[in-house]
Structures are given as structure tokens and as C-alpha cells.
Amino acid sequence: MSDLSKVPVTIVTGFLGAGKTTLISHLIRNANGRRLAVVVNEFGTLGIDGDILKGCAIPDCPAENVVELANGCICCTVADDFIPTVETLLALDPRPDHILIETSGLALPKPLLKAFDWPAIRSRITVDGVIALADAEAVAAGRFAPDVAALDAQRAADPSVDHETPLSEVFEDQLACADLVLLTKVDLAGPEGVAKARAVIAAESARPLPVIDLTDGIIDPRVILGLNAAAEDDIASRPSHHDGEDDHEHDDFDSVVIELGEIADPADLTAKIEALARSADILRVKGYAAVAGKPMRLLVQAVGARVRTQYDRPWRAGEPRRTQLVVIAEHDRIDEARIKAALDA
């Protein structure tokens, strides 16, 4: 790659738990000689995804090429976080051949696209493509569909009301900005669920989009890297619910970090998370648990009431053996005392 050429950037977006980190882990392990760098943005103060990706480090994507930006949205802190991070990555020797950006699951990709027009970086990088991941099971279940009856009632009472649910707005904005949709967890959705999810995506997309089924993040990197979309030059064709606004808020959602001691039984923790998701409409739980008598750290990943756990690595010498879980939900559903009591019962 010529030093004068623009470095391609792929933006990986998708709602909480759609499989973004799993996909990027696969891309890192299958770089095929392409030097990669990764920017991970998380919603909440406790970084989980960056740690996972650093654990996938290989010579073509060493740990120092993985940069984590926690507690926020990079498109809201362009000057303070995003631009300096990109400049740092571009100054690496050797320079990355490709940069992957994993957005927060609550991020709106369009404001991030606009950041690529900043003078400091616009001549040095280009958006190769925006990849939106959609959880087939969740989409088929109507998780991102607006409550039409409730919305109609609100509009009847107040004609100025013209918005959908926070979940549906985020989902639609992510689709509207995409060049390609990866339909994830198709093995959980089944053929009928996949067909229904594809129909929802087609109905909600602002323009026709290619949709590819995906399981466990496994895909040939050539399918999604090298799209040459130059998406920053095509912003007008990517509508957003927030067009015309100078900024966007994340006040609809909130997170809390719950710290516990060692747990006795992973199955018991799983049952507690499942019950909490159902009773308190929790969107996402992720983190690590210390299991009594086990030398390995337990990785916990939950989307709604669907919980997955696995031992990911040994506890390091001197590392505190504790359980830390990030819990994400709509703002009015976050009650730290209630959540801690439910998980620590």
C-alpha cells in the first residue's frame, strides 16, 4: 500500500449482543497477511470487548493495535477521542492496511460517518463499508418493532408525537447506514425465524441491501473487507431519525456495573440473569465471573434472557478474583439496588 493512499476503514455496527465482537475476532484470526487495527467503543465504563479482542492478538493485529474507548459514543466525542485515536493508529509502524471500528450497540453510525469529513483525517482514511449485524432471533421476535398501538395512542393525545421506540429507532438507523447486513445467530432462529427476520429487514431498510446469514461470526473476510464503498461521500442516501440535529442523545439507555464476589455455580448465575431479564426488561448483560474452585475466568454474555457462558482464560497472578457484570437497559429500567439484589440473592 502506498503511503499516499487512504487507509480503508470498516464500521461494524449492530445492536447490543448482535455478534460484533465475535465477527471482529474472526477477522483478526483470519487476517491473511493484512495488517489490522481495531477501535472498540463500549456503552458503559467497564470494557469487555476490547479485552476479548486483545486476547485474539496475532502478529498481523498485535494487542497494541486494539484501542478501546469505553463509556460513551465516539461520534459524540470526535475531537477528544475519535480523531486522536485514528491519528495514533495511522502513525503506527508498520501502518495498518485496514482499520475496523466496532461501535457501541447503541451507537448511531451516521454521525460517525460525518466525522470522516474532519480535515485532520479526511485525506488519509476512507469508509470501505458499513456492516450492520442483526440478531435473527431477536428481529424475528419483533424486539425492534415499535409498539404501534401505544404509539398511535400517544399521537392521538399529542399530535406532535412522531417517534418510534428507542430500540426501533436505533435498529432502523443502523440499517439505513449499512452497505451490507449480516444476519447473525441464524442457527438459533431456525428457517422460519430467518425468513421472518429477512422480511423485517427488507421492510425497514431505506434501500435494498444484501443480507448474508452468519453463524458464530464465520465469514470469508473478502466478503466484507474491500467493498470500496467510500461511504463518507454517500451520506445523503443514508437517512436517519436524527437528521438535522446537531447532536444525539443516549438518555434512553443506561448501564450499571455490578460487582460480586466469587460465585458457587455458573448455572445459578445464568438462572438469575434470565429471571432478571424477564422481570426488568434487561437488554444486555456481559462481563466476567469468578467461580469458586475454578482457575479459569468465566465469560458471561447475555442478550435478553438468552445467556451464554464459557471459561475464557486463567486468572492472572495478582488479578482480583471477582465478578463484574455490565447491565444495560432502557433508562427507566435501571435500578442498581434491585439488579444487585437479584444477582446476589
C-alpha positions as CSV (number, residue, x, y, z in Angstrom):
1,M,0.0,0.0,0.0
2,S,1.4,3.4,-1.0
3,D,2.0,5.8,1.9
4,L,-0.2,8.3,0.0
5,S,-3.2,6.0,-0.3
6,K,-6.2,6.2,2.0
7,V,-6.4,3.5,4.7
8,P,-9.8,1.7,4.4
9,V,-12.0,1.6,7.5
10,T,-14.9,-0.8,8.1
11,I,-17.5,0.3,10.5
12,V,-19.2,-2.7,12.3
13,T,-22.5,-1.7,13.8
14,G,-25.4,-3.6,15.2
15,F,-27.5,-3.7,18.4
16,L,-26.3,-5.0,21.7
17,G,-25.3,-8.6,21.5
18,A,-25.7,-9.0,17.8
19,G,-22.2,-10.5,17.5
20,K,-19.9,-7.7,16.5
21,T,-17.0,-8.7,18.8
22,T,-17.3,-12.3,17.6
23,L,-17.1,-11.2,14.0
24,I,-14.1,-9.0,14.5
25,S,-12.4,-11.8,16.5
26,H,-12.8,-14.0,13.4
27,L,-11.4,-11.3,11.1
28,I,-8.4,-10.8,13.4
29,R,-7.7,-14.6,13.3
30,N,-8.1,-14.7,9.6
31,A,-6.2,-11.5,8.5
32,N,-4.4,-13.4,5.7
33,G,-1.4,-11.1,5.9
34,R,-3.5,-7.9,6.1
35,R,-2.2,-5.6,8.9
36,L,-5.3,-4.8,11.0
37,A,-6.1,-2.2,13.7
38,V,-9.2,-2.2,15.8
39,V,-11.1,0.6,17.6
40,V,-13.7,-0.7,20.1
41,N,-16.3,1.6,21.6
42,E,-18.4,0.3,24.5
43,F,-21.5,1.6,26.3
44,G,-20.5,1.7,29.9
45,T,-17.4,2.1,32.0
46,L,-16.3,-1.5,32.1
47,G,-14.5,-2.6,28.9
48,I,-15.2,-6.2,28.0
49,D,-15.0,-6.4,24.2
50,G,-11.5,-4.8,24.0
51,D,-10.2,-7.4,26.4
52,I,-11.7,-10.2,24.3
53,L,-10.2,-8.8,21.1
54,K,-6.7,-8.3,22.6
55,G,-6.8,-11.9,23.6
56,C,-7.1,-12.7,19.8
57,A,-3.9,-10.8,19.1
58,I,-1.7,-12.1,16.3
59,P,1.4,-10.6,14.5
60,D,-0.9,-9.0,11.9
61,C,-3.0,-7.4,14.7
62,P,-0.9,-7.2,17.9
63,A,-2.6,-6.1,21.2
64,E,-1.3,-2.6,20.8
65,N,-3.3,-2.2,17.6
66,V,-6.5,-2.7,19.6
67,V,-7.7,0.5,21.1
68,E,-10.7,0.6,23.5
69,L,-12.9,3.7,24.1
70,A,-15.3,2.9,26.9
71,N,-18.1,4.8,28.5
72,G,-19.6,6.7,25.6
73,C,-20.1,7.1,21.9
74,I,-17.1,8.0,19.7
75,C,-19.3,10.0,17.3
76,C,-20.2,12.3,20.3
77,T,-16.6,12.9,21.2
78,V,-15.0,13.2,17.8
79,A,-12.4,15.8,18.6
80,D,-11.5,14.4,22.0
81,D,-11.5,10.7,21.3
82,F,-12.0,9.6,17.7
83,I,-9.6,11.9,15.8
84,P,-6.7,11.3,18.2
85,T,-7.3,7.6,18.2
86,V,-7.3,7.4,14.4
87,E,-4.2,9.6,14.2
88,T,-2.4,7.3,16.7
89,L,-3.3,4.2,14.6
90,L,-2.2,5.9,11.4
91,A,1.2,6.7,13.0
92,L,1.9,3.0,13.8
93,D,4.9,1.5,12.1
94,P,4.0,-0.5,10.2
95,R,0.9,1.4,9.3
96,P,-2.3,-0.7,9.3
97,D,-3.7,-1.9,6.0
98,H,-7.2,-1.8,7.3
99,I,-9.0,-0.4,10.4
100,L,-12.0,-2.0,12.0
101,I,-14.3,0.1,14.2
102,E,-16.7,-1.7,16.5
103,T,-19.3,0.8,17.5
104,S,-21.3,0.6,20.7
105,G,-24.5,-1.4,20.3
106,L,-26.5,1.8,20.9
107,A,-24.5,4.0,18.5
108,L,-25.9,5.7,15.5
109,P,-23.5,5.2,12.6
110,K,-24.3,8.2,10.6
111,P,-22.8,10.8,13.0
112,L,-19.6,8.7,12.9
113,L,-19.6,8.7,9.1
114,K,-19.7,12.5,9.2
115,A,-16.6,12.5,11.4
116,F,-14.6,11.2,8.4
117,D,-15.0,14.7,6.8
118,W,-12.9,16.2,9.5
119,P,-9.9,18.0,7.9
120,A,-7.3,16.2,10.1
121,I,-8.2,12.7,8.7
122,R,-10.4,13.1,5.5
123,S,-7.4,12.8,3.2
124,R,-6.0,9.8,5.0
125,I,-8.8,7.3,5.6
126,T,-12.0,6.2,3.8
127,V,-15.0,4.2,4.9
128,D,-14.6,1.0,3.0
129,G,-18.1,-0.1,4.2
130,V,-20.6,0.0,7.0
131,I,-21.5,-3.6,8.1
132,A,-24.7,-3.9,10.2
133,L,-25.2,-7.0,12.2
134,A,-28.8,-8.1,13.1
135,D,-29.7,-10.8,15.5
136,A,-32.0,-13.0,13.5
137,E,-33.8,-14.4,16.5
138,A,-34.4,-11.0,18.1
139,V,-35.5,-9.4,14.9
140,A,-37.9,-12.3,14.1
141,A,-39.4,-12.0,17.6
142,G,-40.3,-8.3,17.0
143,R,-37.9,-7.0,19.6
144,F,-37.0,-3.9,17.5
145,A,-40.5,-3.3,16.2
146,P,-42.3,-0.2,17.6
147,D,-45.3,-0.7,19.8
148,V,-47.8,0.5,17.2
149,A,-50.8,0.6,19.4
150,A,-49.1,2.6,22.1
151,L,-47.6,5.0,19.6
152,D,-51.0,5.6,17.9
153,A,-52.5,6.3,21.4
154,Q,-49.7,8.8,22.1
155,R,-50.2,10.5,18.8
156,A,-53.9,10.7,19.4
157,A,-53.3,12.5,22.7
158,D,-50.5,14.7,21.3
159,P,-50.3,15.3,17.5
160,S,-46.7,16.4,17.9
161,V,-45.5,13.0,18.8
162,D,-43.7,11.5,15.8
163,H,-41.2,9.0,17.0
164,E,-40.8,5.3,17.4
165,T,-39.4,3.3,20.3
166,P,-35.8,3.9,21.2
167,L,-35.0,0.3,20.1
168,S,-36.7,0.6,16.8
169,E,-35.0,3.9,16.0
170,V,-31.5,2.6,16.7
171,F,-32.2,-0.5,14.6
172,E,-33.6,1.4,11.7
173,D,-30.7,4.0,11.8
174,Q,-28.2,1.2,11.7
175,L,-29.8,-0.5,8.7
176,A,-30.2,2.9,6.9
177,C,-26.5,3.5,7.1
178,A,-25.4,0.0,6.1
179,D,-23.8,-1.3,2.9
180,L,-24.3,-4.9,3.9
181,V,-26.3,-6.7,6.6
182,L,-25.0,-9.8,8.3
183,L,-27.9,-11.8,9.8
184,T,-26.4,-13.4,12.9
185,K,-27.4,-16.4,15.1
186,V,-29.4,-18.0,12.3
187,D,-28.9,-21.3,14.0
188,L,-31.0,-20.1,16.9
189,A,-33.7,-18.5,14.8
190,G,-34.4,-21.5,12.5
191,P,-35.5,-21.3,8.9
192,E,-38.9,-19.7,9.8
193,G,-37.2,-17.1,12.0
194,V,-34.6,-16.3,9.4
195,A,-37.3,-15.8,6.7
196,K,-39.2,-13.5,9.1
197,A,-36.1,-11.5,10.0
198,R,-35.2,-11.0,6.4
199,A,-38.7,-9.8,5.7
200,V,-38.4,-7.3,8.6
201,I,-35.0,-6.0,7.4
202,A,-36.4,-5.6,3.8
203,A,-39.4,-3.6,5.1
204,E,-37.3,-1.4,7.4
205,S,-34.4,-0.7,5.1
206,A,-34.3,2.6,3.3
207,R,-32.8,1.0,0.2
208,P,-32.3,-2.6,-1.0
209,L,-29.4,-4.2,0.9
210,P,-27.6,-7.5,0.5
211,V,-28.2,-9.8,3.5
212,I,-25.9,-12.7,4.4
213,D,-26.6,-15.4,7.0
214,L,-23.9,-15.8,9.6
215,T,-23.2,-18.3,12.5
216,D,-20.5,-17.7,15.1
217,G,-19.1,-14.8,13.2
218,I,-17.6,-17.1,10.5
219,I,-17.3,-15.4,7.1
220,D,-14.6,-15.1,4.4
221,P,-13.0,-11.7,5.1
222,R,-13.0,-10.9,1.4
223,V,-16.8,-10.7,1.5
224,I,-16.8,-7.7,3.9
225,L,-13.4,-6.1,3.5
226,G,-12.7,-4.4,0.3
227,L,-16.2,-3.1,-0.5
228,N,-14.7,0.3,-1.6
229,A,-18.0,2.0,-0.7
230,A,-16.4,5.4,0.2
231,A,-19.5,5.8,2.4
232,E,-18.4,9.2,3.6
233,D,-19.2,10.5,0.1
234,D,-22.6,8.9,0.1
235,I,-24.1,10.3,3.4
236,A,-27.2,11.8,1.8
237,S,-28.5,8.4,0.8
238,R,-28.4,7.1,4.4
239,P,-31.3,8.7,6.2
240,S,-31.5,8.9,10.0
241,H,-34.2,9.6,12.6
242,H,-31.8,12.2,13.9
243,D,-31.1,14.1,10.6
244,G,-31.0,17.8,11.2
245,E,-30.0,17.5,14.8
246,D,-26.6,18.9,16.0
247,D,-26.1,16.1,18.4
248,H,-27.8,12.9,19.5
249,E,-28.6,11.6,23.0
250,H,-28.3,8.3,24.6
251,D,-30.6,9.2,27.5
252,D,-33.0,6.5,26.5
253,F,-30.5,3.9,27.7
254,D,-28.3,3.4,30.8
255,S,-25.9,0.9,32.3
256,V,-24.6,-0.1,35.7
257,V,-21.6,-2.3,36.7
258,I,-22.5,-4.9,39.3
259,E,-19.6,-6.2,41.4
260,L,-19.9,-9.5,43.3
261,G,-17.6,-11.9,44.9
262,E,-16.9,-15.4,43.8
263,I,-20.0,-17.4,42.7
264,A,-20.6,-21.0,43.6
265,D,-22.5,-22.2,40.5
266,P,-22.5,-20.8,36.9
267,A,-25.9,-22.4,36.3
268,D,-27.3,-20.5,39.2
269,L,-25.9,-17.2,37.9
270,T,-27.4,-17.9,34.5
271,A,-30.8,-18.6,36.0
272,K,-30.7,-15.3,37.9
273,I,-29.7,-13.3,34.8
274,E,-32.6,-15.0,32.8
275,A,-35.1,-14.1,35.6
276,L,-33.8,-10.5,35.8
277,A,-34.1,-10.1,32.0
278,R,-37.7,-11.1,32.1
279,S,-38.7,-9.2,35.2
280,A,-36.8,-5.9,34.4
281,D,-36.6,-5.9,30.6
282,I,-32.8,-6.0,30.7
283,L,-31.3,-5.7,27.2
284,R,-27.8,-6.9,27.8
285,V,-25.5,-8.4,30.5
286,K,-21.8,-9.0,29.9
287,G,-18.8,-9.4,32.0
288,Y,-16.7,-11.9,33.9
289,A,-17.3,-14.1,36.9
290,A,-15.0,-15.8,39.4
291,V,-16.2,-19.3,40.1
292,A,-15.2,-20.8,43.5
293,G,-12.6,-23.5,43.0
294,K,-12.0,-22.8,39.3
295,P,-8.7,-21.4,38.0
296,M,-10.3,-20.0,34.8
297,R,-12.3,-16.8,34.4
298,L,-15.9,-17.2,33.3
299,L,-17.0,-15.0,30.4
300,V,-20.7,-14.1,30.7
301,Q,-22.7,-12.9,27.6
302,A,-26.4,-12.3,27.8
303,V,-28.9,-10.8,25.3
304,G,-32.2,-10.5,27.0
305,A,-32.9,-13.9,28.6
306,R,-30.5,-15.7,26.3
307,V,-27.3,-16.4,28.3
308,R,-24.1,-17.9,27.3
309,T,-21.0,-18.6,29.5
310,Q,-17.6,-20.0,28.8
311,Y,-14.3,-20.1,30.6
312,D,-12.0,-17.8,28.5
313,R,-8.6,-17.7,30.3
314,P,-6.9,-18.4,33.6
315,W,-6.9,-15.7,36.3
316,R,-3.6,-13.8,36.2
317,A,-1.3,-13.7,39.1
318,G,-2.3,-10.8,41.4
319,E,-5.6,-10.2,39.5
320,P,-8.6,-9.8,41.9
321,R,-10.9,-12.8,41.7
322,R,-14.2,-11.0,41.5
323,T,-17.4,-11.0,39.4
324,Q,-18.1,-7.8,37.4
325,L,-21.1,-7.6,35.1
326,V,-22.3,-4.7,32.9
327,V,-26.1,-4.5,32.8
328,I,-27.7,-2.4,30.1
329,A,-31.4,-1.4,29.8
330,E,-33.6,1.4,28.9
331,H,-33.0,4.3,31.3
332,D,-36.2,3.8,33.5
333,R,-35.4,0.1,33.9
334,I,-32.0,0.6,35.6
335,D,-32.4,0.2,39.4
336,E,-29.0,-0.6,40.7
337,A,-30.1,-1.8,44.1
338,R,-32.8,-4.1,42.6
339,I,-30.4,-5.5,40.0
340,K,-27.7,-6.2,42.5
341,A,-30.1,-7.9,44.9
342,A,-31.4,-10.1,42.1
343,L,-28.0,-11.2,41.0
344,D,-26.6,-11.6,44.6
345,A,-29.6,-13.4,46.1
